[in-house]
Amino acid sequence: MKLQWEGVMPALTTKFDEADRLDLTLFEKNLQAQLQAGVSGIILGGTLGEASTLNTEEKETLTVKALEMVAGRVPVVLNIAESSTKSAAEAARRAEVIGADGLMLLPPMRYRPTKREARIYLQAVAESTSLPIMIYNNPIDYGTEVTLEMFEDLMDRCPNIQAVKESTRDVSNVTRLRNHFGDRLKILCGVDTLAMESLLMGADGWVAGLVCAFPRETVAVYALSRAGQIEQAREIYRWFMPLLELDINPQLVQNIKLAETLVGLGSEPVRPPRLPLAGSERDRVLSIIERALKERPKLPDYLELL
């Protein structure tokens, strides 16, 4: 399936049961809600997917099952976040073998590379596969920035590098990227609290987190913003902001899983060392979600705008 790198692409959470096994039934329930809401693709094995705690067999199970559940309706993208070039290239090759439609690729994990090391790593992984690739550029959380010059060099060498998940938290970088690359590089906002701003400045899409619990609202903001219906989009976005702020928090996985639970699209179990929210922090997050549910806006018929 050809990847367009646009629209809303949920970074899906991984569902676990109380025995710490994959809960594929609940995973499918959430995935179907995403498809019905109008998402343009799904992303597995990111931070929200607790990828660092998943073994290779679990990652492959999720990918294969997602491909079966999606049945060709939207692309399935697998995140590659590894510590060594060899393991990242192997993961990329294996993703292609089992049928993934594309990859999201992070610079090396745990070791903070030089610019040269990061570029060579990304190039080596891209050259190990024919799958289209979106580079995840998140210097705030992961300590490595992929600069304009690095993107230029990588794209000259690797035509399958086609997009960026822009997570520098500097919304002006959307304009900087567009000025430099035009339409050569697709731009997807990776920070929930800057999504509408990024779309209005020309981003092609949104890799979203709170979409896991609120798929229709997320896609509505995207569709209305892209259609120029700014007032309607802004009204939803303003309601959404306290929820979106739960994504820029060290406990984003727990926060979003609690939201999924309250809307009937997930459950709270996380994989240790993460633990479900407790005490005053759980009460705080719960109050934000409950208030949002009470004030949940009525959405226009946004699907016709996609």
C-alpha positions in Angstrom: 0.0 0.0 0.0 1.4 3.4 -1.0 2.0 5.7 2.0 0.8 9.2 1.6 2.2 10.5 5.0 -0.7 12.8 5.7 -3.8 12.9 7.9 -4.0 11.6 11.4 -1.8 8.6 12.3 -2.4 7.3 15.8 0.6 6.2 17.8 -1.4 3.3 19.3 -1.0 2.1 22.9 -0.3 -1.6 23.5 -3.1 -3.3 25.4 -2.2 -5.7 28.2 -4.4 -7.9 30.4 -4.0 -8.3 34.1 -1.5 -11.2 33.6 0.7 -8.9 31.5 -0.1 -10.6 28.2 -1.1 -8.8 25.0 -4.8 -8.1 24.9 -5.5 -8.4 21.2 -9.3 -8.2 21.7 -9.1 -4.8 23.3 -6.4 -3.8 20.8 -8.8 -4.6 17.9 -11.7 -2.6 19.6 -9.5 0.5 19.8 -8.2 0.0 16.2 -11.7 -0.3 14.8 -12.6 3.0 16.5 -9.7 4.7 14.9 -10.6 3.4 11.4 -14.2 4.5 11.9 -13.1 8.0 12.9 -11.2 8.4 9.7 -7.5 8.0 10.5 -5.1 7.7 7.6 -2.7 5.1 9.0 -1.6 3.5 12.3 1.8 3.5 14.0 2.8 0.6 16.3 5.7 0.3 18.7 6.3 3.9 19.6 6.7 5.4 23.1 3.0 5.1 23.7 3.2 1.5 22.5 5.7 0.8 25.3 8.0 -0.6 22.7 11.0 -0.7 25.0 9.3 -3.4 27.1 8.1 -5.5 24.2 10.1 -8.5 23.0 10.5 -9.2 19.3 7.8 -11.8 19.2 5.3 -9.4 20.7 6.1 -6.7 18.2 5.7 -9.1 15.4 2.4 -10.4 16.8 1.0 -6.8 17.0 2.1 -6.0 13.5 0.7 -9.2 12.0 -2.6 -8.8 13.9 -2.9 -5.1 12.9 -2.4 -6.0 9.3 -5.1 -8.6 9.5 -7.5 -6.2 11.3 -6.8 -3.3 9.0 -7.2 -5.5 5.9 -5.7 -2.9 3.6 -7.8 0.0 4.6 -4.9 2.2 5.9 -1.1 1.7 6.1 0.5 0.0 9.1 3.7 1.7 10.2 6.2 0.1 12.6 8.5 2.2 14.8 12.2 1.3 14.9 13.9 2.4 18.1 17.1 0.4 18.8 20.5 0.8 20.4 22.7 -0.6 17.6 22.8 -0.2 13.9 22.7 -3.9 13.4 19.6 -4.5 15.5 17.8 -1.5 13.9 18.6 -2.8 10.3 17.4 -6.3 11.3 14.2 -4.9 12.7 13.6 -2.9 9.5 14.2 -5.9 7.3 11.9 -8.1 9.4 9.2 -5.5 9.3 9.2 -5.6 5.5 9.1 -9.4 5.5 6.0 -9.5 7.7 4.2 -6.9 5.6 4.5 -3.5 7.3 3.7 -0.6 4.9 6.3 1.8 6.3 8.6 2.6 9.2 9.1 5.4 11.7 12.7 5.6 12.6 14.4 7.1 15.6 18.2 8.0 16.0 20.1 5.5 18.2 18.7 4.9 21.6 20.6 5.2 24.9 23.8 6.4 23.3 23.7 10.1 22.3 25.5 10.1 18.9 27.3 12.9 17.1 25.7 14.4 14.0 27.9 12.2 11.8 27.1 9.0 13.8 23.4 9.8 13.7 23.4 10.4 10.0 25.3 7.2 9.2 23.0 5.2 11.5 19.9 6.5 9.8 21.3 6.0 6.4 22.3 2.4 7.2 18.8 1.5 8.4 17.2 3.2 5.4 19.4 1.3 3.0 18.5 -2.0 4.7 14.9 -1.8 3.5 12.8 -0.6 0.6 10.0 0.6 2.9 9.1 4.3 3.1 10.5 5.9 6.2 9.5 8.8 8.5 12.3 10.1 10.7 11.2 10.9 14.2 12.9 14.1 15.1 12.6 14.6 18.9 15.7 16.3 20.4 13.8 17.2 23.6 13.1 13.7 24.7 15.8 11.7 23.0 18.7 14.2 22.8 19.5 14.0 19.1 18.4 16.6 16.6 18.2 15.7 12.9 19.1 19.0 11.3 18.1 20.4 7.9 21.5 19.6 6.6 21.3 16.0 7.8 17.8 15.6 6.2 19.2 17.0 2.9 22.1 14.5 2.9 19.9 11.6 3.9 17.3 12.3 1.3 19.9 12.6 -1.4 21.3 9.2 -0.5 18.0 7.4 0.6 14.9 8.1 -1.5 12.8 6.1 0.8 13.2 8.7 3.5 10.1 10.7 2.8 8.7 12.3 6.0 9.5 13.7 9.4 7.6 13.4 12.7 8.3 17.0 13.8 8.7 17.0 17.6 11.2 19.8 18.2 8.4 21.7 20.0 9.3 24.7 17.9 6.3 25.3 15.6 8.4 27.6 13.4 10.3 24.6 12.3 7.3 23.6 10.1 7.9 26.8 8.1 11.7 26.2 8.1 11.2 22.7 6.8 8.7 23.8 4.2 10.9 26.6 3.0 13.9 24.3 2.6 12.3 21.2 1.1 9.0 22.3 -0.4 6.9 19.2 -0.9 9.9 16.8 -1.0 9.6 16.1 2.7 6.2 15.4 4.3 5.8 17.0 7.7 3.7 15.4 10.5 3.3 17.2 13.8 4.4 14.9 16.7 3.4 17.1 19.6 -0.3 17.1 20.4 -0.3 20.6 22.0 1.1 22.1 18.7 -1.0 20.1 16.3 -3.5 22.7 15.0 -0.8 25.4 14.9 1.4 23.1 12.8 -1.4 22.2 10.5 -2.2 25.9 9.9 1.5 26.5 9.1 1.4 23.8 6.5 2.0 20.4 8.2 0.7 17.5 6.2 -0.5 15.5 9.2 -0.5 14.6 12.8 1.1 11.7 14.6 -1.3 11.8 17.6 -1.4 10.5 21.1 -4.8 11.4 22.7 -6.4 10.1 19.5 -6.1 6.7 21.2 -9.0 7.8 23.5 -10.6 10.5 21.3 -10.2 9.5 17.7 -13.2 11.5 16.3 -12.2 14.7 17.9 -8.6 14.4 16.7 -9.5 13.7 13.1 -12.1 16.5 13.2 -9.5 19.1 14.2 -7.3 17.9 11.4 -10.1 17.9 8.8 -11.6 21.2 9.7 -8.1 22.9 9.9 -7.1 21.6 6.5 -10.5 22.7 5.0 -10.1 26.2 6.3 -12.9 25.9 8.8 -10.8 27.5 11.5 -13.5 28.7 14.0 -15.0 25.2 14.2 -11.6 23.6 14.5 -10.5 26.1 17.1 -13.5 25.5 19.3 -12.8 21.7 19.4 -9.1 22.3 19.9 -9.6 24.6 22.9 -11.8 22.0 24.5 -9.2 19.4 23.7 -6.1 21.2 25.1 -6.3 20.1 28.7 -6.4 16.5 27.4 -3.6 17.1 24.9 -1.4 18.3 27.7 -1.5 14.8 29.2 0.7 13.7 26.2 3.6 16.0 27.1 4.2 14.4 30.5 6.6 11.7 31.6 3.5 9.5 32.5 1.9 10.0 29.1 1.3 6.3 28.7 -0.5 6.0 32.0 -2.4 9.2 31.3 -3.6 8.1 27.9 -4.5 4.6 29.0 -6.6 6.0 31.8 -8.4 8.1 29.2 -8.9 5.1 27.0 -10.4 3.2 29.9 -12.9 5.9 30.7 -14.2 6.1 27.1 -14.3 2.3 26.8 -11.5 1.9 24.3 -8.8 0.5 26.6 -7.6 -0.5 30.0 -5.1 0.8 32.5 -2.5 -2.0 32.7 1.0 -0.9 31.8 4.1 -3.0 31.7 6.6 -2.6 34.6 8.6 -0.6 35.5 5.7 1.6 34.6 2.8 1.4 37.0 -0.7 2.7 36.7 -1.4 6.2 38.1 -2.1 6.3 41.8 -2.9 8.8 44.6 -3.2 12.5 44.0 -1.7 12.3 40.5 -4.4 9.8 39.4 -7.1 12.1 40.9 -5.7 15.1 39.0 -5.6 13.3 35.7 -9.0 11.7 36.3 -10.5 15.2 37.0 -9.2 16.5 33.7 -10.6 13.6 31.7 -14.0 13.6 33.5 -14.5 17.3 33.0 -13.7 17.0 29.3 -16.2 14.2 29.0 -18.9 16.3 30.6 -18.1 19.2 28.2 -17.5 17.0 25.1 -18.4 19.0 22.0 -20.8 18.0 19.3 -18.8 17.4 16.2 -19.8 18.5 12.7 -19.8 16.0 9.8 -16.1 16.2 9.3 -15.6 12.9 7.4 -16.9 14.5 4.2 -13.9 16.9 4.4 -11.3 14.1 4.3 
